[in-house]
């Protein structure tokens, strides 16, 4: 495929198709990395990221508590059926 791509007489549409296939075969992603924080100062970035981490930690703790409550209820149900 690379040999075909190196041919200068290849059509542009064919080149695009082969590039796309080669891209996927190499395991590369078509996701474009974007830095939404690039316009912020380093201090503002850190502050934003710390706040985001705290919010995610709170959500994680809430989900963990809900999961533990469900597990406990399931154990009670299973225990009463034995």
SULSULKA-V488281 format. One record per residue. OMEGA is omega in whole degrees, -180 to 180 (NA if undefined). Layout:
{{OMEGA} {OMEGA}}
This chain:
{{179} {178} {179} {179} {-179} {178} {-178} {-177} {-178} {179} {-180} {180} {178} {179} {-180} {180} {180} {177} {-179} {-180} {179} {178} {-180} {179} {179} {178} {180} {-178} {176} {179} {179} {180} {-178} {177} {-179} {-176} {-171} {-179} {179} {175} {179} {179} {179} {177} {-180} {179} {179} {-177} {177} {178} {179} {178} {178} {179} {180} {178} {178} {178} {180} {-179} {179} {179} {179} {179} {178} {180} {179} {178} {178} {179} {180} {177} {180} {179} {178} {179} {180} {180} {-180} {-179} {-177} {NA}}
